[in-house]
Amino acid sequence: MPRCSIPKIQVIGVEPREAASMTAALKAGEVVELPSANTIADGTAVKAVGKQNLPYVQKYVDQILLVDDDELVGAFLEYGGEP
């Protein structure tokens, strides 16, 4: 279902605080490159978001939460994963 058909739904993104490339891009209104992206969440450790991704996030994501690596490690351990 398209998001606009259910107005109560909020889309919330999450990214590591030490690799907050989407947060930086949203603040700047354009893709920016971070000086570093050091996080245990290696799949999201990017210095810059993709040019094609940013417009979708600007249009459809209501909020982005930042999480610290300590929180990520705790979640990995709690749910049986390995950090």
C-alpha positions in Angstrom: 0.0 0.0 0.0 1.3 3.5 -0.7 2.3 5.3 2.4 0.0 8.2 1.6 -3.1 5.9 1.9 -2.3 5.4 5.6 -1.4 8.8 7.0 -0.9 7.5 10.6 2.1 5.5 9.5 5.6 6.9 10.2 8.6 5.7 8.4 11.6 5.8 10.7 15.2 5.2 9.5 18.1 4.1 11.7 21.8 4.7 11.1 25.0 4.5 13.2 26.0 7.7 14.8 29.6 7.3 13.6 28.4 6.9 10.0 25.4 9.3 9.8 25.7 10.0 6.1 22.0 10.1 5.5 21.4 12.5 8.4 24.2 14.8 7.1 22.7 14.6 3.6 19.2 15.5 4.8 20.6 18.4 6.8 22.6 19.7 3.8 19.8 19.0 1.3 22.3 17.1 -0.9 24.7 14.3 -0.8 27.8 15.1 1.3 30.8 13.0 2.2 31.7 12.4 5.8 35.4 12.4 6.8 35.0 8.9 8.1 32.4 6.1 8.7 33.8 4.0 11.5 31.1 1.7 13.0 30.6 -1.9 13.9 27.6 -1.9 11.5 29.8 -2.4 8.4 26.9 -2.7 6.0 25.9 0.9 6.7 29.4 2.3 7.1 29.3 4.6 4.1 30.8 8.1 3.9 28.2 9.3 1.4 24.7 8.1 0.5 23.8 7.3 -3.0 22.5 10.1 -5.2 19.4 8.0 -6.1 18.6 7.1 -2.5 18.5 10.6 -1.1 15.3 11.8 -2.9 13.4 8.7 -1.7 14.4 9.3 1.9 13.6 13.0 1.6 10.1 12.1 0.4 9.2 9.0 2.4 11.2 8.9 5.7 9.8 10.9 8.6 12.7 10.6 11.0 16.1 9.0 11.3 17.3 7.8 14.6 21.0 7.6 15.4 22.4 4.7 17.4 25.8 4.3 19.1 27.9 1.2 18.5 27.4 0.3 22.2 23.7 0.0 21.6 24.3 -2.0 18.5 26.6 -4.5 20.3 24.0 -4.8 23.1 21.3 -5.6 20.6 23.5 -8.1 18.8 24.2 -9.9 22.0 20.6 -9.8 23.2 19.3 -11.3 20.1 21.9 -14.0 19.8 24.1 -12.5 17.1 27.8 -11.9 17.2 29.2 -8.4 17.2 
